[in-house]
Amino acid sequence: MKTLNRNTIKKRRLDLGITLKEMAEGLGFKNSSTYLKYENGTYAFKADHLPFLAEILKCEIDDFFAQNVAKIAT
């Protein structure tokens, strides 16, 4: 089973200069603090969040999983 790598999501967001507020809006959350709880692992991202994350972060869904971390570094 693949493991979602939250650090990859955070790094990609920071590399692209995307704010917590922009992520929250893109995922339909009411505020940035809710998104931050997902990014920090307080809440778990759901499968239906992944397509929106990939679109916002301009990458593939598979890139969020541990075995694919090196792929989006280039």
TORKOL-4160 file (C-alpha; in steps of 0.2 Angstrom, whole numbers, padded with zeros to 4 digits, m for minus):
74
<pt num="1" X="0000" Y="0000" Z="0000"/>
<pt num="2" X="0006" Y="0017" Z="m0004"/>
<pt num="3" X="0008" Y="0030" Z="0009"/>
<pt num="4" X="0003" Y="0048" Z="0007"/>
<pt num="5" X="0018" Y="0060" Z="0010"/>
<pt num="6" X="0011" Y="0076" Z="0017"/>
<pt num="7" X="0029" Y="0083" Z="0017"/>
<pt num="8" X="0029" Y="0082" Z="m0002"/>
<pt num="9" X="0013" Y="0091" Z="m0003"/>
<pt num="10" X="0019" Y="0105" Z="0009"/>
<pt num="11" X="0036" Y="0106" Z="0000"/>
<pt num="12" X="0028" Y="0108" Z="m0017"/>
<pt num="13" X="0016" Y="0121" Z="m0011"/>
<pt num="14" X="0030" Y="0131" Z="m0004"/>
<pt num="15" X="0041" Y="0129" Z="m0019"/>
<pt num="16" X="0026" Y="0136" Z="m0030"/>
<pt num="17" X="0023" Y="0150" Z="m0018"/>
<pt num="18" X="0005" Y="0145" Z="m0015"/>
<pt num="19" X="m0003" Y="0151" Z="0002"/>
<pt num="20" X="m0012" Y="0141" Z="0014"/>
<pt num="21" X="m0027" Y="0152" Z="0010"/>
<pt num="22" X="m0026" Y="0147" Z="m0009"/>
<pt num="23" X="m0025" Y="0129" Z="m0004"/>
<pt num="24" X="m0040" Y="0130" Z="0007"/>
<pt num="25" X="m0050" Y="0139" Z="m0006"/>
<pt num="26" X="m0045" Y="0126" Z="m0020"/>
<pt num="27" X="m0051" Y="0112" Z="m0009"/>
<pt num="28" X="m0067" Y="0121" Z="m0003"/>
<pt num="29" X="m0062" Y="0123" Z="0015"/>
<pt num="30" X="m0069" Y="0138" Z="0025"/>
<pt num="31" X="m0052" Y="0144" Z="0030"/>
<pt num="32" X="m0033" Y="0141" Z="0030"/>
<pt num="33" X="m0032" Y="0134" Z="0047"/>
<pt num="34" X="m0043" Y="0119" Z="0042"/>
<pt num="35" X="m0031" Y="0116" Z="0027"/>
<pt num="36" X="m0016" Y="0117" Z="0039"/>
<pt num="37" X="m0024" Y="0103" Z="0050"/>
<pt num="38" X="m0023" Y="0092" Z="0034"/>
<pt num="39" X="m0006" Y="0097" Z="0029"/>
<pt num="40" X="0001" Y="0094" Z="0047"/>
<pt num="41" X="m0008" Y="0077" Z="0049"/>
<pt num="42" X="m0021" Y="0082" Z="0062"/>
<pt num="43" X="m0034" Y="0077" Z="0048"/>
<pt num="44" X="m0031" Y="0064" Z="0034"/>
<pt num="45" X="m0033" Y="0070" Z="0016"/>
<pt num="46" X="m0047" Y="0060" Z="0008"/>
<pt num="47" X="m0046" Y="0052" Z="m0009"/>
<pt num="48" X="m0058" Y="0065" Z="m0016"/>
<pt num="49" X="m0045" Y="0079" Z="m0011"/>
<pt num="50" X="m0031" Y="0072" Z="m0021"/>
<pt num="51" X="m0037" Y="0077" Z="m0039"/>
<pt num="52" X="m0039" Y="0095" Z="m0032"/>
<pt num="53" X="m0022" Y="0094" Z="m0024"/>
<pt num="54" X="m0014" Y="0088" Z="m0040"/>
<pt num="55" X="m0022" Y="0102" Z="m0050"/>
<pt num="56" X="m0017" Y="0116" Z="m0038"/>
<pt num="57" X="0000" Y="0109" Z="m0036"/>
<pt num="58" X="0002" Y="0105" Z="m0055"/>
<pt num="59" X="0008" Y="0087" Z="m0053"/>
<pt num="60" X="0001" Y="0070" Z="m0053"/>
<pt num="61" X="m0008" Y="0061" Z="m0039"/>
<pt num="62" X="0005" Y="0048" Z="m0039"/>
<pt num="63" X="0018" Y="0061" Z="m0034"/>
<pt num="64" X="0010" Y="0063" Z="m0017"/>
<pt num="65" X="0015" Y="0045" Z="m0012"/>
<pt num="66" X="0031" Y="0040" Z="m0004"/>
<pt num="67" X="0038" Y="0030" Z="m0017"/>
<pt num="68" X="0037" Y="0044" Z="m0030"/>
<pt num="69" X="0044" Y="0058" Z="m0020"/>
<pt num="70" X="0060" Y="0060" Z="m0031"/>
<pt num="71" X="0050" Y="0061" Z="m0046"/>
<pt num="72" X="0043" Y="0079" Z="m0044"/>
<pt num="73" X="0059" Y="0086" Z="m0037"/>
<pt num="74" X="0065" Y="0088" Z="m0055"/>
